[in-house]
Amino acid sequence: MQEAFIRWIVLFPLLGAGLIAALGRRLPRAAVGILACSTVGASFAAGLAGYFRLADLAGQVHPAAAVLTDHFYTWMALGRLNVGVSFILDPLSSAMVLMVAGVSFLIHVYSMGYMAHDKSYWRYFSYLNLFVFFMLLLITADSLPLMFIGWEGVGLCSYLLIGFWFEDPEKAYAGKKAFIVNRVGDFGFLLGIILLFWSLGTVDFAGITSLAPDKLAVGGTWVTLITLLLFLGATGKSAQIPLYVWLPDAMAGPTPVSALIHAATMVTAGVYMIVRLNVLYLMAPVSMAVVAAVGVLTAIYAASIGLVQNDIKKVLAYSTISQLGYMFLAVGVGAFSAGIFHLVTHAFFKALLFLCAGSVIHAMGGRQDIREMGGLRTKLPATYWTFLIATVTIAGLPPFSGFFSKDEILWQAFGGAKGHWLLWLTGFLAAGMTAFYMFRLLFLTFFGRCRADHETSARIHESPKVMTVPLVILAVLSALGGYWGVPEVLGGAARLHHWLAPVLGNENGTFRFEAPHYSHAVEYLFMALSVAVAAGGIYAAWVFYLRRPETAGSLAGRLRICYQVLLNKYYVDEIYNIFIVQPVKLGSTYLLWKLFDVSLVDGAVNLTGRTVRGLGRLAARLQNGYAQVYAISFLLGVALVLGSLLW
Amino acid sequence: MFWTEFCKADLLLTTVVFLPLAGVLLLLVVPSRSHGTLRWLALAVMLAGFAVSLRLLDGFEAGNGGMQFTVKVPWIERYGICYHLGVDGISLFLVLLTTFLGPVVVLSTWTAITNKVKSFMILLLLLQCGMLGAFVSLDMVLFYIFWEVMLIPMYLLIGVWGHEGRIYAAVKFVLYTMLGSLLMLVGFIYLFRVGGSTDLLVLYGKQIPVKAQYLLFLSFALAFAIKVPMFPFHTWLPDAHVEAPTAGSVLLAAVLLKMGTYGFLRFAMPLFPVASEYFSPYICVLAVIGIIYGALVAMVQPDLKKLVAYSSISHLGFVMLGLYALGSGGSGGGIYGISGGIYQMLNHGISTGALFLIVGILYERRHTRLIENFGGLSARVPVLAFFFMVATLSSIGLPGLNGFVGEFLILLGVYGGPHSGFVFFAASGVVLSAVYMLWMFRRVMFGRIVHPENETMRDLGFREVLVLLPLTVMMFVMGLFPGIFLQRIQPAVEKFIEDYQEKTAAVQQAGPLTDPLAGVSFDRESSE
């Protein structure tokens, strides 16, 4: 159904970004902040209106009829290619719109406090609004090329915001690194779009979903190649192995940016894209297996690094990579709604964790090393309580939302149609690590005695209301957000699951996969195991960092090599540098430029020039002005001609 | 006779081409010391030229793939040579690009050129006339004249107003281009012998004898490949760019390089389709090498202008690859590849033009182009930083800006064309362009100011904003509303492909090709 207001979900923040960029320098700070917040709020309101409209359609007509479209104008039309600037709001995109606009709104409000003293206040809000625009465009785009505008656009904003304090060379470097690593992924994304066009003749989602089952063979080379290329794009944007390296460095940006872009929204774009194209992925079992394997490996890999990091934001960054891995595990085993469920709950609790971290950093005068913190529980009560809720949620304790979403993923990884016990086991171990590193962070930051120097600790203060109120709202959402997806086995309604079913190929009847049947008892057992491993992680953290703080140090001393490898993030940055970056730089400089271009080609050109000039000089010798020489050569010439004629 | 016929014809194209020449006559009477008058007059002529050329856009029938606004007046009747002009969807926007850049370029020289202003402006106008004429000529002799007319002013612009190594660069530029020109001249003469006409449209209607096509194609292709420039004929470009004054670099990159790719589209490919088809794998290989090689070498350049110059080699490689997405059979990549290639020619003109202008602005302030002499400028010159950022993003093909549309269509075309595997190599250019451009941008604009001279750098003045603004607006327009351009380009490209495939199909039906160069003869009887 055509609904012209859908475009406004996307356009409001663009309007805000433009207005702030044009007038921001002249407007008072409060006006800039309120303008930025209200455009995002307007998007949220429009998204809400769309949601109710969809719910009406689904209830009164048919679940499959819940699709709203809005054709704005034709963007690229050539031959068979026809890409419109057109938006689509269906159950999937409406859920994403509400999450993104909602969380963005809260983070905008929080930013008014966090960035209050920054000299480039208006520039910050202009970028932030622009980001929300691109993110909503990515979500509501009705075709892959349009999604790609949003996809690269959020990357651009991420680049600009990571390097927001560009005068610090390290921050500018981190921004550039993020953009370039993402470009490697986009290489795959772009090729995926192109291959898809030539195999289906269309690049819009409606066309792909309807044509793919007829035109492509299940498990065929084409669909496998296309889905793998698109997944390469997802590993870039969503920071999965092997392209995750930019995300930890991206923490150089302002903390609300880390919360919004590098935790809640942009980095989940890869998961969203795969769910959007679930019909294609369901046709490519090999790609699904790759997605699940990469996801679960990233989950445990990043969690292991998170165990030993000392920068509060770095711990959260590796945690984000790890949690994104869970989402890919979910979509890789075909549990798309579980992936989206975890995406949404993760957005709540990880945004909350980052904003709390921001509040801590704010209080600590910019310090981020948890070894210098401790005992902040009493000094920052609001931050402490909200951080505690978020930590319990991510650790996966019931009845907080993280338990439901993570447990569903682990259960599907084991008992789903495409599940495997090895996937489950890896994810299960990573869950234990998650509980451990999160409680380590909590204990080191908020418990024990304050390790900051006297000057800093004297100035520690709770953040203003404009920052703590968003924390409280997010804490409520983190705690209760699980309500959306309480599974039926626990007497819940699995609302999100049913809401998304019409857009999922394995739920709406396009494809059928037989899952092995397990009794409820087995499901309960796995739930108990999930809770147990989380509790075990928490207990270990308690022993290590509160009860006997010396054990952590002595263990690190005994396992020196392991500890160093983890602390240095498996030396991957160094490996990439030695094996990729340096060879390319040196090869380009010495082999291609200095040797080939300058010495060989130019050498040849100059040699030609010199030869011609030399020959000219030689010939010029003959024109020496002596009449007798000319006479002799004339005579010789005559003799030669005559001779040849008479011969 | 010529004049009576001439006066009856449609004068619009003639006006567009010769208005700059009229401007030259005007400038001649202005005393060479009144720099202000000379500048304003040149600007006025260029603006008038742009205004007149807009009538082409206005009157152009979008659905018509043929030549429009044609003028055909017999000129040297003994050989049937005509004064024959026309534009189609392929050349329309190249003409507009040229007239659009005219005023921008003049405005950019306001404070940069203070020496021999009169001669400089006259040469700019002459160059403008030559470029426009070459794009609209439909007669080979006429084309050749305009082609050569372009060469001399550019040679002088580099040689007189250039930097330290200008003489070497100017001579190298002329030698390379002359080599190409002479080959093309020989080709023209041979083509006249075998084709019997110098009129392009007449020649389009004929099948040039297959045996003659190979040598003819080689002579044309080499001339144009030097101009593009394709790897490995590219080494004149970095030198010419680095040594040329800003205005020269802009026109060189934005318009003159397009003569090469345009030449392929207008001459080498449609006239000798069989040979073009035969050599297409080799051209694609060179194009792909150019894309990657240009990008890698650009990455490690210490000099801003050299970096942009090498990036041009990479971008023009994309264009060539797009043009050769054309296949003889029913493969459908051609329409995307060629349209994308034409689009990318325009994009490159806009983006690289802007980049050279920005480097020129930096040079005027600091008298250096070495990246290491900058750093941390963003805080001092935010307005310049904004324009620089947009131009950088346009150059790396950020979707929503112009570069993406061209790149996307080209890649789409290449995959749908006869050499689809190249798409994987070409797409790596997308990654590399981000590497070298963003790395450069970070080193110039971000970080702390390490050179105290940069502390006091002036931000853009009103005139400089006027120089960069039109280009920046075009980046957005072409990125967001490509339909304006594509709907006019498409019919001409469709016609082009139809003719091309018809001609190659006719030959293929006659039998498979054996060794193409065996039995080539310069004898008229055997080749006809």
Chai-1 contact restraints between the chains, C-beta under 6 A:
chainA,res_idxA,chainB,res_idxB,connection_type,confidence,min_distance_angstrom,max_distance_angstrom,comment,restraint_id
A,T74,B,G483,contact,1.0,0.0,6.0,A-B,restraint_1
A,M76,B,P482,contact,1.0,0.0,6.0,A-B,restraint_2
A,L78,B,S339,contact,1.0,0.0,6.0,A-B,restraint_3
A,L78,B,L486,contact,1.0,0.0,6.0,A-B,restraint_4
A,G79,B,I335,contact,1.0,0.0,6.0,A-B,restraint_5
A,F148,B,P399,contact,1.0,0.0,6.0,A-B,restraint_6
A,I149,B,P399,contact,1.0,0.0,6.0,A-B,restraint_7
A,I149,B,G400,contact,1.0,0.0,6.0,A-B,restraint_8
A,E152,B,L398,contact,1.0,0.0,6.0,A-B,restraint_9
A,E152,B,P399,contact,1.0,0.0,6.0,A-B,restraint_10
A,F166,B,S378,contact,1.0,0.0,6.0,A-B,restraint_11
A,F166,B,F446,contact,1.0,0.0,6.0,A-B,restraint_12
A,E167,B,R448,contact,1.0,0.0,6.0,A-B,restraint_13
A,P169,B,G447,contact,1.0,0.0,6.0,A-B,restraint_14
A,A172,B,R442,contact,1.0,0.0,6.0,A-B,restraint_15
A,A172,B,F446,contact,1.0,0.0,6.0,A-B,restraint_16
A,A172,B,G447,contact,1.0,0.0,6.0,A-B,restraint_17
A,K176,B,L438,contact,1.0,0.0,6.0,A-B,restraint_18
A,K176,B,R442,contact,1.0,0.0,6.0,A-B,restraint_19
A,F179,B,L438,contact,1.0,0.0,6.0,A-B,restraint_20
A,I180,B,A434,contact,1.0,0.0,6.0,A-B,restraint_21
A,I180,B,V435,contact,1.0,0.0,6.0,A-B,restraint_22
A,R183,B,V431,contact,1.0,0.0,6.0,A-B,restraint_23
A,R183,B,A434,contact,1.0,0.0,6.0,A-B,restraint_24
A,V184,B,V431,contact,1.0,0.0,6.0,A-B,restraint_25
A,F187,B,A427,contact,1.0,0.0,6.0,A-B,restraint_26
A,F187,B,V430,contact,1.0,0.0,6.0,A-B,restraint_27
A,F187,B,V431,contact,1.0,0.0,6.0,A-B,restraint_28
A,L190,B,A427,contact,1.0,0.0,6.0,A-B,restraint_29
A,L191,B,A427,contact,1.0,0.0,6.0,A-B,restraint_30
A,I194,B,L411,contact,1.0,0.0,6.0,A-B,restraint_31
A,I194,B,L412,contact,1.0,0.0,6.0,A-B,restraint_32
A,I194,B,Y415,contact,1.0,0.0,6.0,A-B,restraint_33
A,W198,B,Y415,contact,1.0,0.0,6.0,A-B,restraint_34
A,W198,B,G416,contact,1.0,0.0,6.0,A-B,restraint_35
A,S588,B,L296,contact,1.0,0.0,6.0,A-B,restraint_36
A,S588,B,V297,contact,1.0,0.0,6.0,A-B,restraint_37
A,S588,B,M299,contact,1.0,0.0,6.0,A-B,restraint_38
A,S588,B,V300,contact,1.0,0.0,6.0,A-B,restraint_39
A,T589,B,V300,contact,1.0,0.0,6.0,A-B,restraint_40
A,L592,B,L296,contact,1.0,0.0,6.0,A-B,restraint_41
A,L592,B,V297,contact,1.0,0.0,6.0,A-B,restraint_42
A,W593,B,V297,contact,1.0,0.0,6.0,A-B,restraint_43
A,D597,B,T235,contact,1.0,0.0,6.0,A-B,restraint_44
A,V601,B,P232,contact,1.0,0.0,6.0,A-B,restraint_45
A,V601,B,T235,contact,1.0,0.0,6.0,A-B,restraint_46
A,D602,B,T235,contact,1.0,0.0,6.0,A-B,restraint_47
